[in-house]
């Protein structure tokens, strides 16, 4: 009787294990489905990288009306071109002999000359990016970036720089912030 009882207990345990195993298989299938979705997302990301770098993958035309990650594309472009460092060096050297007056007060004439050099640098830097993405002006790029409404600090800083490249008053604000900021 012990043997039969033991067998029954073993059979009951085997049935429980089979049910658990079946449940595990079902859970794994669900996880596999999730992994497939993640893989598709990764493929989309890879396609975006190909668009950015002109790599060998499938290419798709990017139109201004897409609004598909223009901020990200611009940030990648700027990172590759070391724009942050160039902007810092430009302001550091350009403002070294100029004292920016508080907003609303008369600014030194040298600041306007620096502003003109800044817009030239900006135009040159973005001419290639704009043509690759189908834009004809910095204003159009700026509007599209605002539409995307990115709240990332780096993007906001860039938007301030872009805006400063279009309006003298914004450039004065940028220059004043730069002079007042502690050395990094």
Backbone as numpy.savetxt, mean C-alpha at the origin, in Angstrom:
# Nx Ny Nz CAx CAy CAz Cx Cy Cz
-17.32 -65.00 29.31 -18.14 -63.79 29.31 -17.28 -62.53 29.31
-16.19 -62.60 30.01 -15.29 -61.44 29.99 -14.82 -61.15 28.58
-14.50 -62.21 27.88 -14.00 -62.05 26.53 -15.05 -61.39 25.65
-16.28 -61.90 25.75 -17.34 -61.29 24.97 -17.58 -59.85 25.39
-17.59 -59.60 26.70 -17.80 -58.23 27.18 -16.67 -57.33 26.73
-15.45 -57.89 26.80 -14.30 -57.11 26.35 -14.39 -56.80 24.87
-14.88 -57.82 24.11 -15.01 -57.59 22.68 -16.06 -56.53 22.40
-17.13 -56.61 23.15 -18.18 -55.62 22.95 -17.65 -54.22 23.24
-16.91 -54.14 24.34 -16.35 -52.82 24.67 -15.44 -52.35 23.55
-14.62 -53.27 23.02 -13.72 -52.90 21.93 -14.52 -52.51 20.70
-15.62 -53.26 20.41 -16.43 -52.93 19.26 -17.07 -51.56 19.43
-17.56 -51.29 20.67 -18.14 -49.97 20.92 -17.10 -48.87 20.74
-15.88 -49.13 21.22 -14.80 -48.14 21.06 -14.47 -47.95 19.59
-14.44 -49.06 18.81 -14.14 -48.96 17.39 -15.19 -48.12 16.68
-16.49 -48.33 17.05 -17.55 -47.55 16.43 -17.38 -46.07 16.76
-17.04 -45.77 18.03 -16.82 -44.38 18.42 -15.66 -43.78 17.64
-14.57 -44.56 17.48 -13.41 -44.08 16.74 -13.77 -43.82 15.28
-14.58 -44.73 14.68 -15.00 -44.54 13.30 -15.80 -43.26 13.14
-16.71 -43.00 14.09 -17.50 -41.78 14.02 -16.61 -40.55 14.14
-15.65 -40.60 15.09 -14.72 -39.47 15.26 -13.88 -39.29 14.01
-13.42 -40.41 13.44 -12.60 -40.35 12.24 -13.39 -39.73 11.10
-14.66 -40.12 10.97 -15.51 -39.54 9.92 -15.67 -38.03 10.13
-15.88 -37.63 11.39 -16.00 -36.20 11.70 -14.71 -35.47 11.35
-13.55 -36.09 11.65 -12.27 -35.47 11.33 -12.11 -35.30 9.83
-12.53 -36.34 9.05 -12.44 -36.24 7.60 -13.28 -35.09 7.09
-14.47 -34.92 7.66 -15.36 -33.83 7.24 -14.72 -32.48 7.55
-14.13 -32.36 8.76 -13.46 -31.12 9.14 -12.30 -30.82 8.21
-11.52 -31.87 7.84 -10.40 -31.66 6.94 -10.87 -31.19 5.58
-12.01 -31.73 5.09 -12.54 -31.29 3.81 -12.89 -29.81 3.86
-13.52 -29.38 4.97 -13.86 -27.97 5.10 -12.60 -27.12 5.11
-11.55 -27.59 5.83 -10.30 -26.84 5.87 -9.69 -26.78 4.48
-9.75 -27.91 3.72 -9.21 -27.91 2.37 -9.93 -26.89 1.51
-11.26 -26.79 1.66 -12.02 -25.81 0.90 -11.53 -24.40 1.22
-11.29 -24.14 2.52 -10.79 -22.83 2.92 -9.42 -22.58 2.32
-8.56 -23.63 2.31 -7.22 -23.48 1.74 -7.31 -23.14 0.26
-8.26 -23.79 -0.46 -8.42 -23.50 -1.88 -8.75 -22.04 -2.10
-9.64 -21.49 -1.26 -10.00 -20.08 -1.39 -8.80 -19.20 -1.13
-7.98 -19.57 -0.11 -6.78 -18.79 0.18 -5.81 -18.85 -0.99
-5.68 -20.05 -1.62 -4.79 -20.18 -2.76 -5.23 -19.26 -3.89
-6.55 -19.18 -4.12 -7.05 -18.30 -5.16 -6.70 -16.85 -4.86
-6.84 -16.46 -3.58 -6.47 -15.10 -3.19 -5.00 -14.86 -3.42
-4.15 -15.87 -3.08 -2.72 -15.73 -3.29 -2.41 -15.56 -4.76
-3.13 -16.31 -5.62 -2.91 -16.18 -7.05 -3.26 -14.78 -7.52
-4.34 -14.22 -6.98 -4.71 -12.86 -7.35 -3.61 -11.90 -6.95
-3.03 -12.09 -5.74 -1.95 -11.23 -5.29 -0.75 -11.35 -6.20
-0.46 -12.59 -6.65 0.68 -12.77 -7.54 0.43 -12.06 -8.86
-0.79 -12.11 -9.36 -1.10 -11.41 -10.60 -0.86 -9.92 -10.44
-1.23 -9.37 -9.28 -1.01 -7.95 -9.03 0.47 -7.64 -9.07
1.30 -8.54 -8.50 2.74 -8.31 -8.50 3.26 -8.29 -9.92
2.74 -9.19 -10.78 3.18 -9.19 -12.16 2.83 -7.88 -12.84
1.65 -7.34 -12.55 1.25 -6.07 -13.14 2.21 -4.98 -12.73
2.63 -5.03 -11.47 3.47 -3.97 -10.93 4.85 -3.97 -11.56
5.45 -5.16 -11.58 6.85 -5.22 -11.91 7.09 -5.56 -13.37
6.02 -5.74 -14.13 6.19 -6.08 -15.52 6.77 -7.47 -15.69
6.56 -8.36 -14.69 7.09 -9.71 -14.70 6.45 -10.54 -15.78
6.88 -11.78 -15.82 6.45 -12.64 -16.89 5.04 -13.16 -16.78
4.29 -13.04 -15.81 2.98 -13.67 -15.70 1.94 -13.05 -16.60
0.74 -13.52 -16.42 -0.40 -12.97 -17.17 -0.55 -11.50 -16.84
-0.68 -10.67 -17.83 -0.79 -9.23 -17.61 -2.21 -8.80 -17.84
-2.64 -7.83 -17.07 -3.96 -7.27 -17.31 -3.81 -5.77 -17.37
-4.62 -5.18 -18.18 -4.57 -3.73 -18.30 -5.15 -3.09 -17.06
-4.46 -2.09 -16.55 -4.93 -1.36 -15.38 -5.42 -0.01 -15.85
-6.68 0.25 -15.61 -7.26 1.52 -16.02 -7.50 2.36 -14.78
-7.46 3.68 -14.92 -7.73 4.54 -13.78 -9.07 4.26 -13.14
-10.04 3.83 -13.92 -11.36 3.60 -13.36 -11.41 2.34 -12.49
-10.38 1.48 -12.60 -10.36 0.27 -11.79 -10.38 0.60 -10.30
-9.55 1.55 -9.87 -9.45 1.87 -8.46 -8.95 0.68 -7.65
-8.38 -0.30 -8.33 -7.97 -1.53 -7.68 -6.58 -1.39 -7.10
-6.50 -0.87 -5.88 -5.23 -0.81 -5.18 -4.24 0.19 -5.71
-4.70 1.34 -6.19 -3.77 2.34 -6.69 -2.81 2.77 -5.58
-3.31 2.88 -4.37 -2.45 3.25 -3.24 -1.33 2.25 -3.07
-1.68 0.97 -3.13 -0.68 -0.08 -2.97 0.32 -0.05 -4.11
-0.16 0.11 -5.33 0.74 0.18 -6.48 1.69 1.36 -6.37
1.15 2.49 -5.95 1.97 3.68 -5.82 3.00 3.52 -4.71
2.58 2.93 -3.60 3.51 2.71 -2.50 4.64 1.78 -2.91
4.30 0.72 -3.63 5.35 -0.20 -4.11 6.30 0.52 -5.06
5.75 1.32 -5.94 6.56 2.09 -6.88 7.52 3.00 -6.11
7.00 3.67 -5.11 7.82 4.59 -4.33 8.87 3.87 -3.51
8.53 2.72 -2.97 9.51 1.95 -2.21 10.66 1.52 -3.11
10.33 1.08 -4.30 11.38 0.66 -5.23 12.23 1.85 -5.67
11.63 3.02 -5.73 12.37 4.19 -6.20 12.97 5.00 -5.06
12.82 4.54 -3.82 13.39 5.19 -2.64 12.95 6.65 -2.52
11.67 6.89 -2.78 11.14 8.25 -2.75 11.23 8.88 -1.37
10.96 8.10 -0.31 11.01 8.65 1.06 12.36 9.30 1.34
13.42 8.57 0.99 14.76 9.09 1.24 15.03 10.34 0.40
14.60 10.29 -0.86 14.81 11.43 -1.75 14.06 12.66 -1.24
12.82 12.48 -0.79 12.04 13.59 -0.26 12.70 14.17 0.99
13.16 13.29 1.88 13.82 13.75 3.10 15.07 14.56 2.76
15.90 14.01 1.88 17.14 14.71 1.49 16.82 16.05 0.83
15.82 16.07 -0.02 15.44 17.30 -0.70 15.04 18.37 0.31
14.16 18.01 1.24 13.71 18.98 2.24 14.83 19.35 3.20
15.64 18.38 3.59 16.73 18.64 4.53 17.71 19.66 3.94
18.14 19.41 2.72 19.10 20.33 2.09 18.44 21.63 1.64
17.24 21.53 1.10 16.56 22.72 0.60 16.15 23.69 1.69
15.80 23.17 2.85 15.33 24.03 3.94 16.44 24.41 4.92
17.66 23.95 4.67 18.74 24.21 5.62 19.03 25.70 5.80
18.86 26.50 4.76 19.14 27.94 4.83 17.88 28.79 4.84
16.73 28.16 4.96 15.46 28.89 4.90 14.71 28.69 6.22
14.18 29.78 6.74 13.32 29.68 7.92 11.88 29.88 7.44
11.09 28.83 7.62 9.70 28.89 7.19 8.91 29.65 8.25
8.17 30.66 7.81 7.35 31.46 8.73 6.08 30.68 9.08
5.45 31.00 10.20 4.18 30.35 10.54 3.15 30.55 9.42
2.22 29.62 9.35 1.17 29.67 8.33 0.42 30.99 8.45
0.15 31.60 7.30 -0.58 32.87 7.28 0.34 34.08 7.23
1.62 33.88 7.55 2.58 34.99 7.47 3.31 34.92 6.14
3.96 36.03 5.80 4.70 36.09 4.54 5.90 35.16 4.60
6.08 34.40 3.52 7.17 33.43 3.45 8.35 34.02 2.67
9.56 33.56 2.95 10.73 34.03 2.20 10.63 33.61 0.73
11.16 34.42 -0.16 11.10 34.12 -1.59 11.82 32.81 -1.93
12.85 32.49 -1.18 13.58 31.24 -1.45 12.67 30.02 -1.31
11.67 30.13 -0.47 10.75 29.00 -0.27 9.94 28.73 -1.54
9.57 29.80 -2.26 8.83 29.59 -3.50 9.73 28.94 -4.54
10.99 29.33 -4.60 11.94 28.69 -5.52 12.10 27.20 -5.19
12.15 26.91 -3.89 12.25 25.51 -3.46 10.99 24.75 -3.86
9.85 25.40 -3.74 8.58 24.79 -4.14 8.59 24.44 -5.63
9.11 25.33 -6.45 9.18 25.06 -7.89 10.09 23.86 -8.18
11.22 23.78 -7.48 12.11 22.64 -7.64 11.43 21.35 -7.16
10.66 21.47 -6.09 9.92 20.33 -5.54 8.91 19.81 -6.55
8.15 20.69 -7.17 7.16 20.25 -8.16 7.83 19.63 -9.38
8.99 20.17 -9.77 9.73 19.57 -10.89 10.18 18.15 -10.55
10.71 17.99 -9.33 11.15 16.67 -8.88 9.96 15.71 -8.86
8.86 16.19 -8.34 7.65 15.37 -8.24 7.14 14.96 -9.62
7.06 15.93 -10.52 6.58 15.63 -11.88 7.45 14.59 -12.55
8.75 14.75 -12.43 9.67 13.81 -13.06 9.50 12.41 -12.46
9.38 12.36 -11.16 9.28 11.08 -10.46 8.03 10.31 -10.88
6.92 11.00 -11.06 5.65 10.32 -11.30 5.24 10.21 -12.75
5.97 10.83 -13.63 5.61 10.76 -15.05 5.51 9.30 -15.50
6.50 8.50 -15.14 6.49 7.10 -15.54 5.34 6.33 -14.88
5.14 6.54 -13.58 4.05 5.85 -12.88 2.70 6.19 -13.49
2.49 7.47 -13.77 1.20 7.89 -14.33 0.95 7.27 -15.69
1.97 7.24 -16.54 1.77 6.68 -17.88 1.52 5.18 -17.80
2.17 4.49 -16.87 1.95 3.05 -16.72 0.52 2.75 -16.27
-0.09 3.68 -15.55 -1.42 3.44 -14.99 -2.51 4.25 -15.67
-2.20 4.93 -16.76 -3.21 5.59 -17.57 -3.69 6.94 -17.07
-2.89 7.62 -16.26 -3.26 8.94 -15.76 -2.47 10.01 -16.49
-3.10 11.17 -16.66 -2.42 12.25 -17.37 -1.97 13.37 -16.43
-2.41 13.34 -15.17 -2.02 14.42 -14.25 -1.91 13.92 -12.82
-1.10 14.63 -12.04 -0.99 14.32 -10.61 -2.33 14.51 -9.91
-3.09 15.49 -10.36 -4.39 15.75 -9.74 -5.31 14.53 -9.85
-5.30 13.87 -11.01 -6.14 12.69 -11.20 -5.70 11.55 -10.28
-4.39 11.37 -10.14 -3.87 10.34 -9.24 -4.28 10.67 -7.81
-4.13 11.92 -7.43 -4.47 12.34 -6.07 -5.95 12.10 -5.77
-6.81 12.46 -6.72 -8.25 12.25 -6.52 -8.57 10.77 -6.34
-7.95 9.92 -7.15 -8.20 8.49 -7.07 -7.71 7.94 -5.73
-6.56 8.42 -5.27 -6.04 7.97 -3.99 -6.96 8.40 -2.85
-7.49 9.60 -2.94 -8.44 10.06 -1.92 -9.70 9.20 -1.93
-10.15 8.82 -3.13 -11.35 7.97 -3.25 -11.14 6.64 -2.53
-9.94 6.10 -2.62 -9.65 4.84 -1.95 -9.67 5.00 -0.44
-9.48 6.24 0.02 -9.60 6.59 1.44 -8.77 5.70 2.35
-7.50 5.59 2.03 -6.61 4.79 2.86 -6.29 5.54 4.13
-6.37 4.86 5.27 -6.09 5.48 6.56 -4.72 5.12 7.09
-3.86 4.59 6.26 -2.52 4.22 6.70 -1.68 5.49 6.84
-0.92 5.62 7.93 -0.11 6.82 8.14 0.83 7.12 6.99
1.46 6.09 6.45 2.41 6.33 5.36 1.69 6.86 4.13
0.50 6.34 3.87 -0.28 6.82 2.73 -0.72 8.26 2.96
-1.14 8.58 4.18 -1.54 9.96 4.48 -0.36 10.90 4.28
0.82 10.48 4.72 2.02 11.31 4.55 2.31 11.51 3.07
2.18 10.43 2.31 2.39 10.56 0.88 1.37 11.48 0.24
0.10 11.33 0.63 -0.94 12.20 0.07 -0.65 13.66 0.40
-0.14 13.92 1.58 0.24 15.29 1.94 1.35 15.78 1.02
2.31 14.92 0.74 3.40 15.29 -0.17 2.87 15.52 -1.58
1.98 14.65 -2.01 1.40 14.79 -3.35 0.61 16.09 -3.45
-0.18 16.36 -2.43 -0.96 17.60 -2.40 -0.03 18.81 -2.38
1.06 18.69 -1.64 2.04 19.78 -1.57 2.66 20.03 -2.94
2.76 18.98 -3.75 3.30 19.14 -5.09 2.36 19.89 -6.01
1.11 20.05 -5.60 0.13 20.73 -6.44 -0.22 22.12 -5.95
-0.08 22.37 -4.64 -0.50 23.66 -4.09 0.61 24.23 -3.20
0.94 25.47 -3.42 2.00 26.12 -2.66 1.71 26.13 -1.16
0.47 26.41 -0.79 0.11 26.47 0.63 0.37 25.14 1.33
0.06 24.05 0.64 0.32 22.72 1.21 1.81 22.46 1.33
2.57 22.94 0.36 4.02 22.79 0.44 4.57 23.55 1.65
4.06 24.74 1.90 4.50 25.53 3.06 4.21 24.75 4.35
3.03 24.14 4.43 2.68 23.34 5.61 3.64 22.17 5.78
3.94 21.48 4.67 4.87 20.36 4.70 6.25 20.82 5.16
6.72 21.94 4.62 8.03 22.48 4.99 8.07 22.86 6.47
7.01 23.47 6.95 6.94 23.87 8.36 6.94 22.63 9.27
6.15 21.63 8.91 6.13 20.38 9.69 7.51 19.74 9.70
8.18 19.77 8.57 9.51 19.17 8.47 10.50 19.88 9.38
10.45 21.22 9.38 11.38 21.97 10.22 11.07 21.80 11.71
9.81 21.66 12.05 9.42 21.53 13.45 9.58 20.11 13.99
9.65 19.12 13.10 9.75 17.72 13.54 11.13 17.46 14.14
11.17 16.62 15.17 12.48 16.26 15.72 13.27 15.46 14.70
14.59 15.58 14.76 15.44 14.84 13.83 15.23 13.35 14.03
15.12 12.64 12.92 14.90 11.18 12.99 16.20 10.46 12.84
